[in-house]
């Protein structure tokens, strides 16, 4: 296969990988996953993502506060993030940001406030955003509509119907596809993909979370992206090589990266 894959959403800085991070990266590269976007979810993980980009050639980073961690966000963090961005051109996005009403580990009003602040920061920095959304879809869409035309990004771990995708498409956003598409109960999601254009799709793992069905119960890692890719290629009735080509192009276009 001439083309390669990109894992557009991973958390390889987490302690889950402390014992074998190097081996995990090598296994991924050997499985034709050549680039990784490591995504922050709080201040410490954002610093870790920045460090990974300096330690490994094939890493890019995103920095931001997840809705679970919105309660620990301070305005001063954005000043720190601005310094990081200005000193490292491998930081390519603000994320993982958004709304999570399923667990509500931060109060809703704080989640919304921090989400908006980070969107505005991303606009100021000229960067796309990586959105985490769980049970907060309509609030997320309504907030993003306030910034329509000023911001672009990706809805990470898309797990909704085609009507929801159309809302995302109308905002000129992409969707991230991971192992959840392989889960037996996700027929509605699979039906959605029969109508979703390929030029709006980016592949991801969310490692160490959400492994594909054949690896359920195991720690997810970037090499498992290939199973999601194989599954998606069958849905679209295209070759794995063509899927690699198109999703890598989409990644490059969204994050303005030449790879």
N, C-alpha and C positions, 0 to 999 in steps of 0.2 A: 504494500500500500504506500503510495507516494505522499499522501497527506497525513496529518497528525491531529490529535485531539488536544483540547484545552480543558482542564478542570477549572471552571470559572468561579467555583465557590467551595473553598475548603478551609479547614481550621487545623493545619498541620503544626501550629505552634502549641497546641493543647498538650497537657501532661500525658494524654493517651498515647502520644507518639515519642515520648522522651527516651524510651529504651531502644527504639529501632527506626528513628526518623530517616536516617540515611538509607536504610534498606527499603523503607516504604517508597521513598522517592525513586530509587533505582528500579523497583518493581513496576512503578507507574511508567517510567520512561521506556522500560523494556516492553510494556504493553501499548506503546505508541501514544501515551499521554505525555506530551513534551513540555507543556507550560501549565503553571498553577497560579491562581489568584487566591491568596490567603486573606481572609476577611476578618476584620476586627469586630468585637462586640462590646468592648468597654475600653477604658484607657490602657490597661496593661496589655490586653491582646492586640490593641492597635500598635503599641510600641513593639510588641513581638513580631507583628506582621511586617513592620518597617525593617526590623533586624533581619528577618528571613530574606527579604529582597536584597539585602547587602551580602548575605552569606551564600546565596545560591543564584546562579545566572538565570535560571528559568522561572524565577518567582516574580510575581507582581503583588502589590498589596492594596488593601482598602482599610480605611480607618473610620471608626464611628462607634456610636452607642446603640446597642440593641434595645428594643422596648423593655425587656426584662431588667436592663441595667439603667434605664432612664432616670431612676430615682437617685443614682449616684453621679449623674451628669452635672458638671459645673461649666459656666461660660468660659472659664479660664482654659478648659480643655481645648476649645476651638483655637485659642491663640497658640497652644502647643501643636495642634494639628496643622495649623497654617505654616509653622516653622518646618515641620516634617515635610510637608508637601513641597515647599520651596527649595528644600535641600535634597529631595529624592524624586527624580522623574519616573521612578518605578511605582510610586503610589498613584493609582489611576482612578480611584473612586472613593466616595464617602459611603460607608456602610459597615456593618449591617444595621440599617435603621428602619423604623416603621412602627406598627401597632400590633400588639398581641393581647386580645381580650379573652383568650382561652385560659391562660394562666393568671393574667393580671398581676404579675409580680411587681409591677410599678403601677400606681394609680393612673386611671385613664387620662385624667387632665394633664398629668405630668408627661405621659407618653406622647400625647398630642403636641404639647408645648415643645418637647425636645425634638420630636419629628420635624416640626416646622423650622425650628432653629437650624437643624442640620441640613434641611433642604435649602434654606437661604444661604447657608455657608457653602454648600456645594455650588450653588449658582455663582456666588462670589468667586469661588476658586475655579470656575469653569469646568466642573467635573460631573460625571454621571453619579447616580445613587444606586445602591443595592438595597432593595426593600424586603424586609421580613413582614409578612402579614398572616395573622391567624385570627379568624373570627372578627376581623376589623376591616373587611374589604371595602365596604361602602364609605366608611369614614376616610380610609386611605385614598380612595378615588376622589372623593370630594375635596380633600386637602390638596391633592395633586392638581386638580382642575384650577385651583387658584394660581398655580405657577405654570400653567400650560404654555408651551412654546419657549419656556425659559430653562427647562430641566429635562433631561432624559435619563434613562436607567433601566433597571431590570427588576421584575417581580421574581424573587428567588423562590425556588421550590413551588412552582405553580401546581395547584391541585384543585382546580375549579372547572366550571363548565365553559362552553363556547361563548355564552352571553357575557360572562366575566372577562373572557379574553378580548372581546370586542371593545369593552371599556378600556382595557389596557392598551390595545392597538390604537384607539382614538387619541391616546395621550402620547403616542409614538414611543412607547416602552417595549422592551423585550420581555420574554419569559425564560426562566431557568428551569430546566428539566433534569430531574434526578431519579433515584431509584424508586420513588413512589409510583412511577408509571407502570412498574412491573408487578405491583401488588394485586392479588386476585380480585379484591373488592373494588378496584378503581376503574370499573367499566365506563363510567361517565367521563372520566379524564381521558381514557383512550379514545372514546368517541369524539371528544373535542379535538384531538390531534389529527383526526382525519380531515378536519376543515381549517386547521391553523396553518398559515403559510410558513414554509421552512425558513424564510429570511427573518423570522421573528424569534427564533429558537437558539438558545445557548445551553450547552451541557454543563452539568455540575454534579458533585457528589454530596456536599455538605459533610464530608468526612470530619469526625468519626461517626456521624449520625446517619440514619436513613439508608442502610445498605440495600442493594437490589434484592429481589425475592430469593434468589438462589444463595444469598449470603446472609439472610436474616439471622439475627442472634450473634453475628460477628461484628467486630469493630469495622466500620466502613473505612476504606482507604481509596486514594485516587485510581489505582489500577482497576478497581471495580467499575469505573466509568464505562469500560468497554461493554459490559453486560447491558447497561442502559442503552448504549449506542446501538448494539445489535437489535435490541427490542424495538427501538424507535425506527431503525432502518426498515424493519419488516412492516411497521405501520404505514410508512411512506412508500414502501415498495421501491426502495433505492439501494444502491450499494453502500457498504460501510465507508468506502473511500470517498464517495460523493458527500455523505453525511459529514465526514470529517472536514472536507473542504469547505462546505457551506457554513457549518457551525463555527469553525475557526475564523472564517471571514466575518461572520456576525460579531464574534467576540472582538476582533480587531476594529471593526467599525464603531461599535458601541464605546469601547474604552480608548479609542484613538491610539492603538498600539500597532506598530509594524513588527510582525514576527514571521 
